[in-house]
Amino acid sequence: MGWGPRGDQPRRRGGGRRGLISIQWVTTSGAGELVLPYDCHLEFFLRGGGASGSVAFNDSRGGGGGAGARHSVLLRRNQVLKYVVGPGGGSNGAEGTLGNNGFDSTVLLPSGALIIAGGGRGTGEGGIASGALENRSGESSGPVNSAGGAGASFADFGTLDIFAGGEGGAFGLTGSAGASPGGGSGGCPPGGNGTSLPGGNGSLVYILSRVTS
């Protein structure tokens, strides 16, 4: 978990004065929860894990990028928000097989609503998101002998690196790993006896703002 710069506030849609408290970025895969001692406006950007690429005889395709979901909610004092950051699909070294899917990232709101940023697919398709105010698909890889797809980007909301999706790994003998958040691994060439490295882990970026009016 890391602290982002506090002077670069993303553009917001809608009115209301809010005081920025912090921007935090969760990149370690696994489960967690958020409980606050005060009422707070929460905006978050969720990404699923990227897939590893295939190691195929004649069609080595990179793994798909993880999907992205953006959502906003008013989190009341002592309410619990639960989240899971999905890891990237694991390394794949068996020639003639597809890559491993990236894992979904999820946020369970206090209301019981579930936000899902789907992991990229080992077949090369980007992940699919659902349940959020804005759902963005991950990038798919190319059709044949390709690099991995990039994770869904939210760069239009801010210039910080935390808003950009991870790049897909390059095609090659070892099919380089996908970058976090959500980049897919590159595919391996036919007959290369290579290894498709892991896709990038998903992530959760959340922005806390105290409601002042």
Backbone as JSON, one array per atom type, in Angstrom:
{
  "sequence": "MGWGPRGDQPRRRGGGRRGLISIQWVTTSGAGELVLPYDCHLEFFLRGGGASGSVAFNDSRGGGGGAGARHSVLLRRNQVLKYVVGPGGGSNGAEGTLGNNGFDSTVLLPSGALIIAGGGRGTGEGGIASGALENRSGESSGPVNSAGGAGASFADFGTLDIFAGGEGGAFGLTGSAGASPGGGSGGCPPGGNGTSLPGGNGSLVYILSRVTS",
  "N": [[0.86, -1.19, 0.0], [0.61, 2.19, -0.88], [1.3, 5.7, -0.5], [0.01, 8.26, -2.44], [0.97, 11.3, -4.21], [-0.35, 14.32, -2.84], [-1.09, 16.59, -4.07], [-2.12, 16.35, -6.58], [-4.99, 16.15, -7.62], [-7.54, 14.18, -9.02], [-9.74, 14.87, -11.82], [-13.14, 15.54, -11.13], [-16.52, 14.46, -11.46], [-19.53, 16.11, -11.26], [-21.02, 18.09, -8.55], [-20.42, 19.77, -5.36], [-18.46, 20.49, -2.5], [-15.43, 19.13, -1.48], [-12.96, 17.99, 0.8], [-9.8, 16.88, 0.14], [-8.37, 14.01, 1.54], [-6.6, 11.74, 1.31], [-4.76, 9.78, -1.11], [-4.6, 6.45, -1.89], [-2.91, 3.42, -2.78], [-3.28, 0.12, -3.55], [-1.43, -2.63, -4.27], [-0.6, -5.14, -3.7], [-1.58, -8.46, -4.01], [-4.57, -10.0, -2.72], [-6.88, -10.07, 0.11], [-8.65, -7.43, 1.84], [-9.84, -4.76, 3.99], [-11.68, -1.71, 4.5], [-12.24, 0.63, 6.95], [-13.56, 3.53, 8.33], [-13.19, 6.27, 10.66], [-14.92, 8.35, 10.37], [-17.46, 10.06, 8.41], [-17.11, 9.82, 4.91], [-16.34, 10.68, 1.55], [-15.77, 8.36, -0.95], [-13.87, 7.49, -3.7], [-13.03, 5.09, -6.07], [-10.73, 3.13, -8.05], [-10.53, 0.23, -9.68], [-8.67, -2.62, -10.68], [-8.43, -5.69, -12.49], [-6.41, -8.74, -12.5], [-3.81, -9.39, -14.92], [-3.58, -11.78, -17.64], [-1.48, -14.69, -18.19], [0.48, -15.46, -21.12], [0.03, -17.62, -24.05], [1.76, -20.68, -24.92], [2.25, -21.8, -27.71], [1.99, -24.12, -30.51], [1.67, -23.05, -33.14], [0.38, -20.67, -32.91], [0.93, -18.37, -30.95], [-0.32, -16.54, -28.54], [-0.47, -13.49, -26.71], [-1.4, -12.85, -23.24], [-4.59, -11.57, -22.1], [-5.41, -8.21, -20.95], [-6.24, -6.96, -17.65], [-9.52, -5.95, -16.56], [-11.12, -2.74, -15.75], [-12.73, -0.83, -13.16], [-14.6, 1.96, -12.12], [-15.84, 3.68, -9.34], [-17.99, 5.51, -7.09], [-18.8, 6.34, -3.73], [-20.57, 7.18, -0.73], [-19.15, 6.72, 2.25], [-20.07, 5.79, 5.37], [-19.35, 6.52, 8.83], [-17.62, 3.95, 10.44], [-18.68, 1.99, 8.78], [-18.09, -0.94, 6.79], [-16.01, -1.62, 4.12], [-15.15, -4.1, 1.9], [-12.48, -5.65, 0.12], [-10.86, -7.35, -2.65], [-7.82, -7.83, -4.2], [-6.91, -9.03, -7.23], [-4.46, -11.44, -8.27], [-2.08, -11.68, -11.03], [-2.32, -13.99, -13.84], [-0.69, -17.14, -13.51], [2.7, -18.22, -14.32], [3.35, -20.04, -17.32], [4.5, -22.93, -18.7], [4.14, -25.05, -20.45], [4.39, -26.3, -23.59], [2.2, -25.77, -26.34], [-0.07, -25.08, -24.98], [-2.65, -22.93, -23.61], [-2.5, -19.66, -22.03], [-2.7, -18.77, -18.5], [-5.59, -17.6, -16.83], [-5.99, -14.24, -15.55], [-6.8, -13.17, -12.21], [-9.95, -12.11, -10.82], [-10.57, -8.83, -9.48], [-12.28, -7.45, -6.7], [-14.77, -5.39, -5.09], [-16.7, -5.17, -2.26], [-19.42, -3.43, -1.33], [-20.78, -1.6, 1.52], [-23.53, -1.7, 1.23], [-24.01, -4.14, 0.13], [-23.73, -4.43, -2.56], [-21.77, -5.58, -5.31], [-18.75, -4.93, -6.87], [-16.95, -5.72, -9.76], [-13.87, -6.19, -11.3], [-12.82, -7.81, -13.89], [-10.4, -10.44, -14.44], [-7.85, -10.71, -17.01], [-7.91, -12.89, -19.92], [-6.53, -16.12, -20.59], [-6.76, -16.91, -23.18], [-6.4, -14.63, -24.59], [-8.27, -12.54, -24.65], [-9.4, -9.43, -23.29], [-10.21, -8.65, -19.83], [-13.5, -8.3, -18.3], [-15.54, -5.83, -16.78], [-17.95, -5.13, -14.16], [-20.87, -3.78, -12.51], [-20.1, -1.24, -11.58], [-20.1, 2.41, -11.57], [-18.73, 3.15, -13.83], [-17.51, 1.0, -16.2], [-14.76, -0.63, -17.6], [-13.26, -2.45, -20.19], [-10.45, -4.73, -20.27], [-7.52, -4.61, -22.36], [-7.31, -6.56, -25.32], [-5.01, -9.05, -26.55], [-2.95, -9.29, -29.54], [-3.89, -11.28, -32.48], [-2.16, -13.4, -33.35], [0.98, -14.73, -32.4], [1.77, -12.68, -30.4], [2.24, -9.72, -28.3], [1.26, -9.16, -24.83], [-2.0, -7.94, -23.73], [-2.82, -4.61, -22.59], [-3.61, -3.46, -19.25], [-6.79, -2.09, -18.18], [-7.14, 1.42, -18.53], [-7.23, 4.48, -16.65], [-6.32, 6.96, -17.26], [-7.42, 9.32, -18.11], [-8.47, 10.49, -15.9], [-6.49, 11.49, -14.3], [-3.01, 12.46, -14.04], [-1.15, 10.95, -12.69], [0.85, 7.99, -12.35], [-0.56, 5.94, -11.17], [-3.08, 5.88, -12.26], [-2.89, 4.86, -14.79], [-3.14, 1.95, -16.9], [-1.38, -1.2, -16.61], [1.26, -2.14, -18.85], [1.24, -4.59, -21.5], [3.24, -7.56, -21.59], [6.12, -8.3, -23.7], [6.22, -10.24, -26.74], [8.1, -13.22, -27.1], [10.94, -15.46, -26.55], [10.77, -16.02, -23.82], [8.43, -14.78, -23.3], [7.75, -12.03, -21.99], [6.9, -10.75, -18.68], [3.72, -9.34, -17.69], [2.99, -5.91, -16.89], [2.12, -4.44, -13.74], [-0.64, -2.25, -13.07], [-2.5, -5.03, -14.04], [-1.53, -5.8, -16.63], [-1.15, -8.07, -19.39], [0.82, -11.05, -19.87], [3.37, -11.61, -22.38], [3.16, -13.73, -25.33], [4.73, -16.9, -26.28], [7.03, -18.03, -28.82], [6.33, -20.39, -31.52], [7.51, -23.7, -31.02], [9.62, -22.85, -29.45], [10.19, -23.69, -26.92], [9.81, -22.11, -24.7], [8.84, -20.01, -21.88], [5.87, -18.72, -20.65], [5.6, -15.88, -18.87], [4.27, -14.53, -15.69], [1.13, -12.68, -15.63], [0.46, -9.17, -14.89], [-0.26, -8.11, -11.54], [-3.5, -7.15, -10.26], [-5.01, -4.04, -9.07], [-5.96, -1.6, -6.56], [-6.95, 1.62, -6.39], [-7.71, 4.19, -4.21], [-9.48, 7.12, -3.3], [-9.85, 9.31, -0.72], [-12.08, 11.64, 0.57], [-13.07, 14.18, 2.7], [-16.39, 15.05, 3.39], [-17.56, 18.24, 3.05], [-19.71, 19.83, 2.6]],
  "CA": [[0.0, 0.0, 0.0], [1.46, 3.37, -0.95], [0.67, 7.02, -0.48], [0.25, 9.05, -3.64], [1.09, 12.74, -3.98], [-1.65, 14.88, -2.45], [-1.39, 17.82, -4.8], [-2.6, 16.05, -7.92], [-6.33, 15.61, -7.43], [-8.16, 13.89, -10.32], [-10.96, 15.59, -12.16], [-14.34, 14.91, -10.62], [-17.76, 14.75, -12.15], [-20.57, 16.47, -10.3], [-20.72, 19.22, -7.68], [-20.12, 19.5, -3.96], [-17.09, 20.78, -2.06], [-14.88, 18.05, -0.69], [-11.57, 18.19, 1.18], [-9.01, 15.69, -0.11], [-7.65, 13.46, 2.68], [-5.46, 10.96, 0.85], [-4.86, 8.85, -2.22], [-3.85, 5.26, -1.55], [-2.79, 2.47, -3.88], [-3.05, -1.24, -3.08], [-0.94, -3.43, -5.39], [-0.35, -6.51, -3.24], [-2.79, -9.26, -4.18], [-5.16, -10.53, -1.49], [-8.1, -9.44, 0.64], [-8.51, -6.4, 2.86], [-11.06, -4.0, 4.24], [-11.5, -0.3, 4.83], [-13.2, 1.15, 7.93], [-13.15, 4.89, 8.64], [-13.79, 6.8, 11.88], [-15.73, 9.52, 10.03], [-18.12, 9.99, 7.1], [-16.13, 10.18, 3.89], [-16.6, 10.34, 0.16], [-14.75, 7.44, -1.45], [-13.85, 7.19, -5.12], [-12.0, 4.09, -6.27], [-10.4, 2.63, -9.38], [-10.21, -1.16, -9.44], [-8.2, -3.35, -11.86], [-8.22, -7.13, -12.38], [-5.09, -9.23, -12.87], [-3.59, -9.75, -16.32], [-3.37, -13.2, -17.9], [-0.23, -15.09, -18.83], [0.28, -15.78, -22.54], [0.08, -19.02, -24.47], [3.0, -21.23, -25.47], [1.53, -22.62, -28.68], [2.75, -24.66, -31.63], [1.65, -22.18, -34.31], [-0.41, -19.46, -32.64], [1.27, -18.0, -29.58], [-0.99, -15.27, -28.27], [-0.28, -12.91, -25.37], [-2.56, -12.86, -22.35], [-5.41, -10.36, -22.08], [-5.25, -7.3, -19.82], [-7.31, -6.92, -16.66], [-10.55, -4.91, -16.7], [-11.12, -1.68, -14.75], [-14.03, -0.34, -12.7], [-14.56, 3.19, -11.33], [-17.09, 3.84, -8.6], [-18.0, 6.49, -6.01], [-19.77, 6.01, -2.7], [-20.44, 7.85, 0.55], [-18.89, 5.71, 3.26], [-20.39, 6.32, 6.69], [-18.47, 6.16, 9.95], [-17.59, 2.57, 10.9], [-19.1, 1.03, 7.78], [-16.98, -1.76, 6.32], [-15.88, -1.92, 2.69], [-14.23, -5.22, 1.73], [-11.95, -5.74, -1.25], [-9.88, -8.37, -3.02], [-7.01, -7.49, -5.36], [-6.59, -10.29, -7.89], [-3.13, -11.57, -8.86], [-2.01, -12.04, -12.44], [-2.26, -15.42, -14.14], [0.63, -17.7, -13.24], [3.6, -18.63, -15.39], [2.9, -21.21, -18.06], [5.66, -23.42, -19.45], [3.84, -26.25, -21.23], [4.19, -25.95, -24.99], [0.94, -26.21, -26.9], [-1.19, -24.77, -24.07], [-3.04, -21.54, -23.44], [-2.07, -19.01, -20.79], [-3.58, -18.84, -17.33], [-6.39, -16.4, -16.62], [-5.8, -13.39, -14.39], [-7.87, -13.29, -11.23], [-10.8, -10.94, -10.65], [-10.52, -7.97, -8.3], [-13.65, -7.14, -6.31], [-15.08, -4.54, -3.94], [-18.03, -5.39, -1.7], [-19.85, -2.21, -0.66], [-21.61, -1.84, 2.71], [-24.91, -1.98, 0.79], [-24.07, -5.5, -0.4], [-23.44, -4.41, -4.0], [-20.45, -6.12, -5.63], [-18.07, -4.38, -8.06], [-16.0, -6.71, -10.26], [-12.96, -5.9, -12.41], [-12.44, -9.17, -14.26], [-9.05, -10.73, -14.89], [-7.66, -11.0, -18.42], [-8.09, -14.3, -20.25], [-5.39, -16.78, -21.19], [-7.03, -17.0, -24.62], [-6.02, -13.36, -25.2], [-9.28, -11.5, -24.52], [-9.33, -8.6, -22.1], [-11.21, -8.89, -18.81], [-14.75, -7.54, -18.34], [-15.93, -5.28, -15.48], [-19.4, -5.0, -13.96], [-21.39, -3.3, -11.23], [-19.61, 0.07, -11.2], [-20.6, 3.56, -12.34], [-18.05, 3.09, -15.12], [-16.84, -0.28, -16.37], [-13.89, -0.6, -18.76], [-12.66, -3.75, -20.51], [-9.01, -4.79, -20.5], [-7.14, -4.7, -23.77], [-7.0, -7.89, -25.82], [-3.74, -9.17, -27.26], [-3.09, -9.52, -30.97], [-4.42, -12.61, -32.76], [-1.15, -14.43, -33.57], [2.35, -14.39, -32.01], [1.57, -11.29, -29.98], [2.47, -9.24, -26.94], [0.07, -9.16, -23.98], [-2.84, -6.75, -23.72], [-2.64, -3.7, -21.45], [-4.71, -3.34, -18.31], [-7.67, -0.95, -18.4], [-6.54, 2.68, -18.1], [-8.05, 5.61, -16.22], [-5.43, 8.1, -17.39], [-8.2, 10.53, -18.34], [-8.86, 11.04, -14.61], [-5.35, 12.06, -13.62], [-1.72, 12.25, -14.7], [-0.3, 10.06, -11.91], [1.0, 6.64, -12.89], [-1.54, 5.02, -10.57], [-4.31, 5.84, -13.05], [-2.64, 4.19, -16.06], [-3.12, 0.5, -16.85], [-0.08, -1.8, -16.86], [1.51, -2.55, -20.24], [1.38, -6.02, -21.75], [4.6, -8.03, -21.82], [6.5, -8.51, -25.09], [6.31, -11.57, -27.33], [9.49, -13.65, -27.2], [11.25, -16.8, -26.07], [10.25, -16.18, -22.46], [7.16, -14.07, -23.17], [7.99, -11.22, -20.78], [5.79, -10.59, -17.74], [2.9, -8.15, -17.81], [3.21, -4.92, -15.84], [1.0, -4.09, -12.86], [-1.78, -3.1, -12.78], [-3.36, -5.73, -14.99], [-1.0, -6.11, -17.96], [-1.01, -9.48, -19.72], [2.14, -11.54, -20.29], [3.53, -11.89, -23.8], [3.17, -15.12, -25.74], [6.01, -17.48, -26.66], [6.99, -18.45, -30.22], [6.17, -21.83, -31.77], [8.7, -24.53, -30.96], [10.7, -22.18, -28.75], [10.39, -24.28, -25.59], [9.91, -20.98, -23.78], [7.94, -19.94, -20.75], [5.04, -17.53, -20.56], [5.72, -15.36, -17.51], [2.97, -14.13, -15.13], [0.51, -11.39, -15.89], [0.59, -8.21, -13.8], [-1.3, -8.1, -10.52], [-4.48, -6.07, -10.28], [-4.75, -2.98, -8.1], [-7.06, -0.77, -6.08], [-6.61, 3.0, -6.03], [-8.89, 4.85, -3.64], [-9.3, 8.53, -2.95], [-10.71, 9.66, 0.4], [-12.33, 13.07, 0.68], [-14.05, 14.5, 3.72], [-17.5, 15.82, 2.87], [-17.61, 19.5, 3.76], [-20.98, 20.5, 2.38]],
  "C": [[0.89, 1.23, 0.0], [0.66, 4.64, -0.94], [1.02, 7.75, -1.76], [0.42, 10.51, -3.29], [-0.28, 13.34, -3.72], [-2.01, 16.12, -3.24], [-1.96, 17.61, -6.17], [-3.95, 15.37, -7.81], [-6.97, 15.36, -8.79], [-9.4, 14.74, -10.54], [-12.16, 14.82, -11.64], [-15.54, 15.34, -11.44], [-18.82, 15.04, -11.11], [-20.1, 17.56, -9.36], [-20.39, 18.79, -6.27], [-18.68, 19.8, -3.63], [-16.61, 19.64, -1.18], [-13.42, 18.36, -0.39], [-10.79, 16.9, 1.02], [-8.26, 15.27, 1.15], [-6.42, 12.69, 2.21], [-5.8, 10.19, -0.41], [-4.02, 7.64, -1.84], [-3.95, 4.23, -2.67], [-2.43, 1.11, -3.31], [-2.65, -2.09, -4.29], [-0.64, -4.87, -5.0], [-1.64, -7.31, -3.35], [-3.25, -9.82, -2.84], [-6.33, -9.69, -1.03], [-7.76, -8.4, 1.7], [-9.83, -5.72, 3.09], [-10.7, -2.59, 4.65], [-12.62, 0.12, 5.77], [-12.69, 2.52, 8.36], [-13.85, 5.4, 9.91], [-14.65, 8.03, 11.64], [-16.42, 9.28, 8.7], [-17.15, 10.51, 6.04], [-16.66, 9.83, 2.51], [-15.45, 9.49, -0.34], [-14.93, 7.25, -2.94], [-12.73, 6.18, -5.34], [-11.92, 3.61, -7.71], [-9.82, 1.23, -9.18], [-9.75, -1.83, -10.73], [-8.03, -4.83, -11.55], [-6.81, -7.51, -12.82], [-5.0, -9.54, -14.36], [-3.32, -11.24, -16.46], [-1.94, -13.46, -18.39], [-0.54, -15.51, -20.28], [0.37, -17.26, -22.83], [1.48, -19.39, -24.97], [2.54, -22.26, -26.49], [2.43, -23.09, -29.81], [2.79, -23.68, -32.81], [0.82, -20.91, -34.12], [-0.18, -19.05, -31.19], [0.75, -16.61, -29.29], [-0.71, -14.79, -26.85], [-1.55, -12.98, -24.55], [-3.31, -11.54, -22.38], [-5.17, -9.52, -20.83], [-6.46, -7.31, -18.9], [-8.26, -5.74, -16.89], [-10.42, -3.87, -15.59], [-12.53, -1.23, -14.41], [-13.82, 0.91, -11.85], [-15.9, 3.37, -10.63], [-16.9, 4.88, -7.5], [-19.09, 6.12, -5.01], [-19.52, 6.87, -1.47], [-20.31, 6.78, 1.62], [-19.1, 6.32, 4.65], [-19.43, 5.79, 7.75], [-18.71, 4.71, 10.37], [-18.24, 1.56, 9.95], [-17.87, 0.3, 7.23], [-17.08, -1.97, 4.81], [-14.81, -3.0, 2.55], [-13.76, -5.3, 0.28], [-11.01, -6.93, -1.4], [-9.15, -7.87, -4.25], [-6.52, -8.8, -5.98], [-5.17, -10.32, -8.44], [-3.21, -11.84, -10.36], [-1.99, -13.54, -12.61], [-0.84, -15.93, -14.03], [1.4, -18.1, -14.48], [3.16, -19.94, -16.01], [4.04, -21.71, -18.94], [5.4, -24.62, -20.31], [3.54, -25.87, -22.68], [2.89, -26.55, -25.51], [-0.26, -25.92, -26.01], [-1.46, -23.27, -24.04], [-2.47, -20.98, -22.15], [-3.08, -19.2, -19.68], [-4.31, -17.52, -17.13], [-5.88, -15.58, -15.44], [-7.0, -13.5, -13.47], [-8.65, -11.97, -11.12], [-10.41, -10.15, -9.4], [-11.95, -7.54, -7.98], [-13.68, -6.14, -5.16], [-16.51, -4.83, -3.53], [-18.4, -4.16, -0.88], [-20.68, -2.54, 0.57], [-23.06, -2.17, 2.37], [-25.1, -3.42, 0.34], [-23.82, -5.57, -1.89], [-21.99, -4.84, -4.24], [-19.94, -5.51, -6.93], [-17.0, -5.39, -8.47], [-15.2, -6.12, -11.4], [-12.34, -7.24, -12.79], [-11.0, -9.29, -14.72], [-9.01, -10.97, -16.4], [-7.7, -12.5, -18.67], [-6.82, -14.87, -20.91], [-5.55, -17.01, -22.68], [-6.73, -15.71, -25.35], [-7.04, -12.25, -25.08], [-9.09, -10.72, -23.22], [-10.44, -8.94, -21.12], [-12.4, -7.94, -18.95], [-15.09, -7.08, -16.92], [-17.45, -5.16, -15.39], [-19.69, -4.39, -12.6], [-21.02, -1.88, -10.84], [-20.31, 1.18, -11.99], [-19.99, 3.59, -13.73], [-17.23, 1.81, -15.19], [-16.03, -0.25, -17.67], [-13.24, -1.98, -18.96], [-11.14, -3.63, -20.59], [-8.73, -4.93, -21.99], [-6.85, -6.15, -24.14], [-5.64, -7.89, -26.51], [-4.0, -9.31, -28.76], [-3.47, -10.96, -31.26], [-3.37, -13.71, -32.88], [0.22, -13.91, -33.14], [2.46, -12.94, -31.5], [2.05, -11.02, -28.56], [1.17, -9.32, -26.14], [-0.73, -7.87, -24.09], [-2.6, -5.91, -22.48], [-3.85, -3.76, -20.52], [-5.53, -2.09, -18.6], [-7.06, 0.32, -17.79], [-7.6, 3.68, -17.66], [-7.22, 6.89, -16.28], [-6.18, 9.4, -17.65], [-8.68, 11.16, -17.03], [-7.7, 11.69, -13.86], [-4.05, 11.68, -14.29], [-0.8, 11.32, -13.91], [-0.27, 8.67, -12.53], [-0.05, 5.68, -12.36], [-2.82, 4.93, -11.38], [-4.13, 5.09, -14.37], [-2.68, 2.67, -15.87], [-1.73, -0.03, -17.17], [0.06, -2.25, -18.3], [1.62, -4.07, -20.33], [2.83, -6.37, -22.02], [4.85, -8.34, -23.28], [6.46, -9.99, -25.46], [7.78, -11.97, -27.42], [9.7, -15.01, -26.59], [10.74, -17.05, -24.66], [8.99, -15.37, -22.24], [7.11, -13.16, -21.96], [6.72, -10.94, -19.98], [5.0, -9.32, -18.03], [3.15, -7.2, -16.64], [1.94, -4.73, -15.01], [0.65, -2.61, -13.07], [-2.42, -3.72, -14.03], [-2.81, -6.02, -16.36], [-0.85, -7.6, -18.18], [0.41, -9.83, -20.13], [2.17, -11.72, -21.8], [3.49, -13.38, -24.09], [4.57, -15.57, -26.12], [5.93, -18.05, -28.07], [6.83, -19.96, -30.37], [7.51, -22.56, -31.7], [9.84, -23.95, -30.16], [11.03, -22.78, -27.4], [10.55, -23.19, -24.52], [8.93, -21.09, -22.63], [7.16, -18.64, -20.82], [5.05, -17.05, -19.11], [4.38, -14.84, -16.99], [2.44, -12.82, -15.69], [0.67, -10.47, -14.69], [-0.55, -8.32, -12.81], [-2.3, -6.97, -10.77], [-4.11, -5.0, -9.26], [-6.05, -2.32, -7.67], [-6.48, 0.59, -5.71], [-7.85, 3.62, -5.4], [-8.53, 6.23, -3.1], [-10.34, 8.87, -1.88], [-10.85, 11.17, 0.49], [-13.39, 13.31, 1.75], [-15.14, 15.39, 3.12], [-17.64, 17.1, 3.71], [-18.87, 20.29, 3.51], [-21.97, 19.54, 1.75]]
}
